[in-house]
Amino acid sequence: MFHVGGARSALYNWALARQQQGRFVLRIEDTDAERNRPEWVEGIISALAAIGISDKDPAFEGPYSQSANTDAQREAALRLYDEGKAYYCDCTREDLVARTGSQHLGYDGFCRDRGLVYEEGRALRFRTPDEGATVVDDVVRGRTEFPNNALEDFVVMRGNGSPVFVLANAADDVREGITHVIRGEEHLSNTPKQQLLWEAFGAEPPVWAHLPVIVNEKRQKLSKRRDKVALEDYLAEGYLPDALVNYLMLLGWGPGDDTEIRPYEELEARFRLEDVNKSAAFFDVRKLSAFNGEYIRKLSEEEFVQACGRWLQAPYAPWAPEAFDEAVFRFVAGLAQTRVTVLGEITRYVDWLFLDEPPVDEASWAKAMKPGAEAMLVSARAAWADAEWTADALKAGLEAAAAEHGLKLGKAQAPVRVALTGRTVGLPLFESVEVLGRERTLARLDASVTKLVSGVGS
């Protein structure tokens, strides 16, 4: 699944590439066979397309497969060997532990000057400089020095001849002319090795930018084991792509004023990589939902109806397909649009219209059906039995019935709403009654009275 942090990184890369009339290069780093499946690749491509990053735009290039470049990566590694910048090593982990007495120490350089040549099983190691430091100038994090004596002579090609990720990544970047590498800060620790390889290949290192980590409400790094992190999950719940893009762009960066809700084109125009913050970015689902609600309310009613489509069908909809009436849904769509924060909520706002009986929530029933509720339902039924069937007339009828019991309209509505819709919260009551129709309304009131009289409850 496509992590929201990866989506944020992609959007920053995309914004910069389009600003500079450059290219956004999508490379699938698939050299780890256990973590590579075709459906996951398709998931990445479709998730990117959902947030507006696709080959429909001339700024998009790829996707390329890292595994397709194995020969070129191997040649790059062998050039390092030919130039004395790498050497073969036949040490095993057991050899290293025997020499150092520790499972945790890095490679000790034992094979540096042994002059080994290639044989099956011998890994190729990069010859890290003995002295000085590798300095990484990062647009976001500033200048960071990594002492070279703390960087072991790392493997660039395994004993079976396959390039490791750090080598493959650097070799591909250099060959593809990558100018900016914008990614999560967890990759900063890999950067000195990659920069050393860029320099060993005779290339000017790219602009590095390591974005702040994204954390949950407990200020813990977002984890797929603990948190909802997949972009696809948010889309499946009914978060609009435009709202997700807007929110993700602001996780670590801001446009410089108090206006947060903006179309992507404005965010892109204002985006400056050097203005990205170092501090962790809080992924606040409640704020994202508020953003999404704003975007939902900006839709035209027709756009809203179309956007709700998937949640009005199986497996989301609990009613039989033939029970759904589009005209009825359109009648209440505008009312629902002002209330939902994610499109997936639409189902519970309208299910009572398309089910034979309302889906009564036990907590709602217990809250609304207090002593006196039975009498209020009976009076409501009497007031509506011959009433004009419009929202205004229905409201006037219930107000009169409430007055008979010494109740204000708000108190009188609660048992009636639960009897008709099954819940204490929902669409405006009188418009709901109007669309439900006289026959079904009176039948549901009768059924609820019967329940109360019999003591069956919900």
CORFEN-V809709 format. One record per residue. RES is the residue in three letters. SS is DSSP state (@ for helix, = for strand, . for the rest). Layout:
res-><RES | RES>
ss-><SS | SS>
This chain:
res-><MET | PHE | HIS | VAL | GLY | GLY | ALA | ARG | SER | ALA | LEU | TYR | ASN | TRP | ALA | LEU | ALA | ARG | GLN | GLN | GLN | GLY | ARG | PHE | VAL | LEU | ARG | ILE | GLU | ASP | THR | ASP | ALA | GLU | ARG | ASN | ARG | PRO | GLU | TRP | VAL | GLU | GLY | ILE | ILE | SER | ALA | LEU | ALA | ALA | ILE | GLY | ILE | SER | ASP | LYS | ASP | PRO | ALA | PHE | GLU | GLY | PRO | TYR | SER | GLN | SER | ALA | ASN | THR | ASP | ALA | GLN | ARG | GLU | ALA | ALA | LEU | ARG | LEU | TYR | ASP | GLU | GLY | LYS | ALA | TYR | TYR | CYS | ASP | CYS | THR | ARG | GLU | ASP | LEU | VAL | ALA | ARG | THR | GLY | SER | GLN | HIS | LEU | GLY | TYR | ASP | GLY | PHE | CYS | ARG | ASP | ARG | GLY | LEU | VAL | TYR | GLU | GLU | GLY | ARG | ALA | LEU | ARG | PHE | ARG | THR | PRO | ASP | GLU | GLY | ALA | THR | VAL | VAL | ASP | ASP | VAL | VAL | ARG | GLY | ARG | THR | GLU | PHE | PRO | ASN | ASN | ALA | LEU | GLU | ASP | PHE | VAL | VAL | MET | ARG | GLY | ASN | GLY | SER | PRO | VAL | PHE | VAL | LEU | ALA | ASN | ALA | ALA | ASP | ASP | VAL | ARG | GLU | GLY | ILE | THR | HIS | VAL | ILE | ARG | GLY | GLU | GLU | HIS | LEU | SER | ASN | THR | PRO | LYS | GLN | GLN | LEU | LEU | TRP | GLU | ALA | PHE | GLY | ALA | GLU | PRO | PRO | VAL | TRP | ALA | HIS | LEU | PRO | VAL | ILE | VAL | ASN | GLU | LYS | ARG | GLN | LYS | LEU | SER | LYS | ARG | ARG | ASP | LYS | VAL | ALA | LEU | GLU | ASP | TYR | LEU | ALA | GLU | GLY | TYR | LEU | PRO | ASP | ALA | LEU | VAL | ASN | TYR | LEU | MET | LEU | LEU | GLY | TRP | GLY | PRO | GLY | ASP | ASP | THR | GLU | ILE | ARG | PRO | TYR | GLU | GLU | LEU | GLU | ALA | ARG | PHE | ARG | LEU | GLU | ASP | VAL | ASN | LYS | SER | ALA | ALA | PHE | PHE | ASP | VAL | ARG | LYS | LEU | SER | ALA | PHE | ASN | GLY | GLU | TYR | ILE | ARG | LYS | LEU | SER | GLU | GLU | GLU | PHE | VAL | GLN | ALA | CYS | GLY | ARG | TRP | LEU | GLN | ALA | PRO | TYR | ALA | PRO | TRP | ALA | PRO | GLU | ALA | PHE | ASP | GLU | ALA | VAL | PHE | ARG | PHE | VAL | ALA | GLY | LEU | ALA | GLN | THR | ARG | VAL | THR | VAL | LEU | GLY | GLU | ILE | THR | ARG | TYR | VAL | ASP | TRP | LEU | PHE | LEU | ASP | GLU | PRO | PRO | VAL | ASP | GLU | ALA | SER | TRP | ALA | LYS | ALA | MET | LYS | PRO | GLY | ALA | GLU | ALA | MET | LEU | VAL | SER | ALA | ARG | ALA | ALA | TRP | ALA | ASP | ALA | GLU | TRP | THR | ALA | ASP | ALA | LEU | LYS | ALA | GLY | LEU | GLU | ALA | ALA | ALA | ALA | GLU | HIS | GLY | LEU | LYS | LEU | GLY | LYS | ALA | GLN | ALA | PRO | VAL | ARG | VAL | ALA | LEU | THR | GLY | ARG | THR | VAL | GLY | LEU | PRO | LEU | PHE | GLU | SER | VAL | GLU | VAL | LEU | GLY | ARG | GLU | ARG | THR | LEU | ALA | ARG | LEU | ASP | ALA | SER | VAL | THR | LYS | LEU | VAL | SER | GLY | VAL | GLY | SER>
ss-><. | . | = | @ | @ | @ | @ | @ | @ | @ | @ | @ | @ | @ | @ | @ | @ | @ | @ | . | . | . | . | = | = | = | = | = | . | . | . | . | @ | @ | @ | . | . | @ | @ | @ | @ | @ | @ | @ | @ | @ | @ | @ | @ | @ | . | . | . | . | . | . | . | . | . | = | = | = | = | = | = | @ | @ | @ | @ | @ | @ | @ | @ | @ | @ | @ | @ | @ | @ | @ | @ | @ | . | . | . | = | = | = | = | . | . | . | @ | @ | @ | @ | @ | @ | @ | @ | . | . | . | . | . | . | . | . | . | . | . | . | . | . | . | . | . | . | . | . | . | . | = | = | = | = | . | . | . | . | . | . | = | = | = | = | = | = | . | . | . | = | = | = | = | = | = | @ | @ | @ | . | . | . | . | = | = | = | . | . | . | . | . | = | . | @ | @ | @ | @ | @ | @ | @ | @ | @ | @ | @ | @ | . | . | . | = | = | = | = | = | @ | @ | @ | @ | @ | @ | @ | @ | @ | @ | @ | @ | @ | @ | @ | @ | . | . | . | . | . | . | = | = | = | = | = | . | . | = | = | . | . | . | . | . | = | . | . | . | . | . | . | . | . | = | @ | @ | @ | @ | @ | @ | @ | . | . | . | @ | @ | @ | @ | @ | @ | @ | @ | @ | . | . | . | . | . | . | . | . | . | . | . | . | . | . | @ | @ | @ | @ | @ | @ | @ | . | . | @ | @ | @ | . | . | . | . | . | = | = | . | . | @ | @ | @ | @ | @ | @ | @ | @ | @ | @ | @ | @ | @ | @ | . | . | @ | @ | @ | @ | @ | @ | @ | . | @ | @ | @ | @ | . | . | . | . | . | . | . | . | @ | @ | @ | . | . | @ | @ | @ | @ | @ | @ | @ | @ | @ | @ | @ | @ | . | . | . | . | . | @ | @ | @ | @ | @ | @ | @ | @ | @ | @ | @ | @ | . | . | . | . | . | . | . | @ | @ | @ | @ | @ | @ | @ | . | . | . | . | @ | @ | @ | @ | @ | @ | @ | @ | @ | @ | @ | @ | @ | . | . | . | . | . | @ | @ | @ | @ | @ | @ | @ | @ | @ | @ | @ | @ | @ | @ | . | . | . | . | @ | @ | @ | @ | @ | @ | @ | @ | @ | @ | @ | @ | @ | . | . | . | . | . | . | . | @ | @ | @ | @ | @ | @ | @ | @ | . | @ | @ | @ | @ | @ | @ | @ | @ | @ | @ | @ | @ | @ | @ | @ | @ | @ | . | . | . | .>
